[in-house]
Amino acid sequence: MVRSLWTAASGMIGQQGNIDTISNNLANVNTSGYKRQRAEFEDLIYQTVKIAGTPATEDTVVPVPIQMGHGVKLAATQRQFTQGALQNTENFSDIAIAGDGFFRVMLYDGSFAYTRDGSFKVDANGQLVTSQGYKVIPEVILPEGFIPETLAISRDGRITVKIPGLDEPIDVGQIELYRFPNPAGLSAIGENLFKISNASGNPIAGRPGFDGMGQTIHRFLEMSNVSVVREMVNMIVAQRAYEFNSKAIQTSDNMLGTATNLKR
């Protein structure tokens, strides 16, 4: 019965982690480029009371073992990089990725991070940056006096803009995308950014629309791929599982109370 107390307690701890993951998904339902996480579990070590194959008689063996489990633990929070819905924003500096790939940005310490959030801004120097001021890499610097309404980004990432005094638009930059052998292995650091890890593999650069890269969709944003209905169902399941484990603890406690009261 002591084992059952700890086993059920591990189930409650695991479901708390599940609820935490679901809550984070729901909190980011309107976060541009957010990718939902899924809690994954694995069972804990087993105590083997009887080994399968142990001789039972001279001619027979025990066909199945006796193993007592010790509960569950949170094994991983798998991030699912499925495509989010594209929303038309009409903002001249917004870019969505339709397909595989990430934008690369440079952090203040000179290191690189990767994002699916294309809600970019233009700073005082005419440079394309994130909401936190991180530079988009390769750098895109718009010419002085450019007309924002004329900014155009093709599906292959080519950026053109018109400036006063010229009839034809001029090329000002090229968007590059980066993909990974295992994007689920990327390390989330907040601010809609990811950093590479030993699990993700090295980034593979490419032009949008070529070599397996997604296309860049101008004046659109990729929304979160969180399904509110699915998360609510998962929350109900997690809540019920939490309650079941709490009932198991109460039952074990009642059984211990009964054993204690045998001698009065």
Secondary structure, DSSP 8 states (H G I E B T S, - for coil): -HHHHHHHHHHHHHHHHHHHHHHHHHHTTTSTT---EEEEEEE--EEEEE-TT-BSSSS-B-SS-EEEE--EEEEEEEE------EEE---TTBEEEESS-BEEEE-TTS-EEEES--B-EE-TTSBEE-TT--EEES--B--TT--GGG-EE-TT-EEEE--TT-SS-EEEEE--EEE-S-GGG-EEEETTEEE--TTT---EEE-TTSTT--EEEETEEE-----HHHHHHHHHHHHHHHHHHHHHHHHHHHHHHHHHTT--
